[in-house]
Structures are given as structure tokens and as C-alpha cells.
């Protein structure tokens, strides 16, 4: 958590690509821990920073593939588990 940044919890926020449950910053961006359920069946559970996957997270693809590990600025970073 960033010092001096205020957070609020949105229990359900709909985007054109899916639904998000989790923390958001004052600008209405996904920021902190949250779960995004995409309309294509994928699910991301983990940390967000200014509306991008950033930090530890788990991406479950609709085909059953799973990436669990580090995300940086919205992209998988490293091999993960």
C-alpha cells in the first residue's frame, strides 16, 4: 500500500470485458488486492496498481492453464509456478 493513498472497496464493478471485486483508488482505478472475472472465462486474482496487474497474482485461463507469480505493469514477469 502506498503511504498517503486512500483506498475504497468496490464490491462489484462492471467493465466491458468483465467484473471486478476489490480495492480501488480515489481515481476509480483497480489498486490493491482484487479479483477480475473476464467475460471470456479467464480469472485474475491478485494485486493491482493503477488499473494494471502488478505484484503477485494468479491468472487462470479458460482452457485450464494457470500462471501464478509476478506481474509487472499488466504483464506476466518471470516463469511463475
DAPE-V333796 format. One record per pair of residues at least 24 apart in sequence whose C-alpha atoms are under 10 Angstrom apart, sorted by the first residue. I is the first residue (numbers start at 1). GAP is how many residues later the second one is. D is the distance in Angstrom with one decimal. If there is no record, write none. Layout:
BEGIN
I GAP D
I GAP D
END
This chain:
BEGIN
1 30 8.9
1 31 7.0
1 32 9.9
1 48 9.5
2 30 9.5
2 47 10.0
7 24 7.8
7 25 8.2
8 24 9.8
9 24 9.8
9 25 9.4
10 24 9.5
12 24 9.7
14 24 9.9
15 24 9.5
18 24 9.3
18 25 9.3
19 24 9.8
20 24 9.4
20 25 9.8
21 24 9.6
22 24 9.5
22 25 9.5
22 26 9.4
23 24 9.3
23 25 8.5
24 24 8.8
24 25 9.1
24 26 8.5
24 27 8.4
25 24 9.0
25 25 7.7
25 26 9.1
27 24 9.8
33 24 9.1
35 24 9.9
38 24 9.5
42 24 9.8
44 24 9.7
46 24 9.6
46 25 9.3
47 24 8.5
48 24 9.5
48 25 8.8
48 26 8.4
49 24 7.8
49 25 8.8
50 24 9.9
56 24 9.6
END
